[in-house]
Amino acid sequence: MRLLTQLRDVQIVDRDDHDCGIVDDVELEGGPGEGLRVTAILVGPGAYRTRLPRWAMRLVALVAGDRMVRVPWGEVAYISSTVQLKQPARAYGLAAAEDRARRLLPSIGGMNAPQ
C-alpha cells in the first residue's frame, strides 16, 4: 500500500521527456492470502470514479471529461521523481487531452509552441 501512496499524483513523462499527466490511480491484482501486484497505472479523470461520490464524479466529468488511460506496469521504464514510460505518449493514448487543448486554446505559456 505504500507504493500506492507514493505513486499517486506523481508526474508521468514519456520516452521523449514530454509530460503525460499524473498517476491518478494504480491497478492492483491479487486475491485473499496472496501478495498484491501492480498491473497498471491509471491516468485521467475516469480513474477517480471509484474514489469520488457519484455527484462529484459527474461534476469532474462535466469539467474534465471521464476518460481514463490504462498504462500497463510493464511499460514503466523506471520511477524516480517522475514515472518514466518506455514509449511516446501517443503510444498509450495519453496525448489526446493535450492535443485537444492545443486546438481549443490560444497559445498560452508556450502550449502551442513547436516541440
C-alpha positions in Angstrom: 0.0 0.0 0.0 2.9 2.3 0.5 3.7 2.1 -3.2 0.2 3.3 -4.0 0.5 6.4 -1.9 4.0 7.1 -3.3 2.9 6.8 -6.9 -0.4 8.7 -6.8 -0.1 12.2 -8.2 3.4 11.7 -9.5 4.2 13.3 -12.8 4.4 10.9 -15.8 7.0 11.5 -18.5 7.2 9.7 -21.8 10.3 8.4 -23.6 10.8 11.8 -25.2 10.6 13.6 -21.9 7.1 15.1 -22.6 4.8 15.5 -19.7 1.9 13.0 -19.9 -0.2 13.9 -16.8 0.0 12.4 -13.4 -0.7 9.0 -11.9 -4.3 9.2 -10.8 -4.6 5.6 -9.5 -2.9 2.3 -9.5 -4.4 -1.0 -10.6 -3.6 -3.9 -8.3 -4.0 -7.7 -8.7 -4.1 -10.4 -6.1 -6.6 -12.4 -4.1 -7.1 -13.2 -0.4 -3.9 -14.6 1.1 -1.8 -13.6 -1.9 0.5 -10.7 -2.3 -0.7 -7.7 -4.2 0.9 -6.9 -7.6 0.8 -3.6 -9.5 -0.6 -4.3 -13.0 -1.1 -0.8 -14.4 -1.1 2.9 -13.7 -4.4 4.8 -14.4 -4.3 8.3 -15.9 -7.2 10.7 -16.4 -10.3 11.8 -14.6 -12.1 8.5 -15.2 -9.7 7.0 -12.7 -11.4 9.0 -9.9 -14.7 7.1 -10.4 -14.0 4.7 -7.5 -12.8 7.4 -5.1 -15.4 10.1 -5.6 -19.1 10.3 -4.8 -21.3 9.9 -7.9 -22.3 13.6 -7.8 -18.7 14.7 -7.6 -17.7 12.4 -10.5 -20.5 14.0 -12.6 -19.0 17.4 -11.9 -15.5 16.2 -12.8 -16.8 14.6 -16.0 -18.5 17.8 -16.9 -15.4 19.9 -16.5 -12.6 17.5 -17.4 -14.3 14.5 -19.1 -14.3 11.0 -17.8 -11.6 9.4 -20.0 -9.1 7.1 -18.4 -6.0 5.6 -19.9 -4.6 2.3 -18.5 -0.8 2.0 -18.9 0.4 -1.5 -18.2 3.0 -1.7 -15.5 5.4 -3.3 -17.9 5.5 -0.1 -19.9 7.1 1.8 -16.9 10.8 2.2 -17.7 11.7 3.5 -14.2 10.5 5.6 -11.3 12.4 8.5 -9.8 10.9 11.8 -9.1 8.7 11.0 -12.1 7.3 7.9 -13.7 9.2 7.4 -17.0 7.5 5.5 -19.7 9.1 3.3 -22.4 7.2 4.8 -25.4 6.0 8.2 -26.6 2.7 9.5 -25.0 0.7 8.8 -28.2 1.5 5.1 -28.0 -0.6 4.9 -24.9 -3.3 7.5 -25.9 -2.0 10.0 -23.4 -1.6 12.9 -25.8 -5.4 13.2 -26.6 -6.2 15.7 -24.0 -3.2 17.8 -24.7 -3.9 17.7 -28.5 -7.5 18.8 -27.8 -6.3 21.7 -25.6 -3.9 22.9 -28.2 -6.7 23.0 -30.8 -9.2 24.7 -28.4 -7.0 27.2 -26.6 -4.9 30.1 -27.9 -1.2 30.0 -27.3 -0.9 30.1 -23.5 2.5 29.8 -21.9 4.1 28.1 -24.9 1.3 25.4 -25.0 1.2 25.7 -28.8 4.9 26.1 -29.3 6.6 23.6 -31.6 8.0 20.6 -29.9 
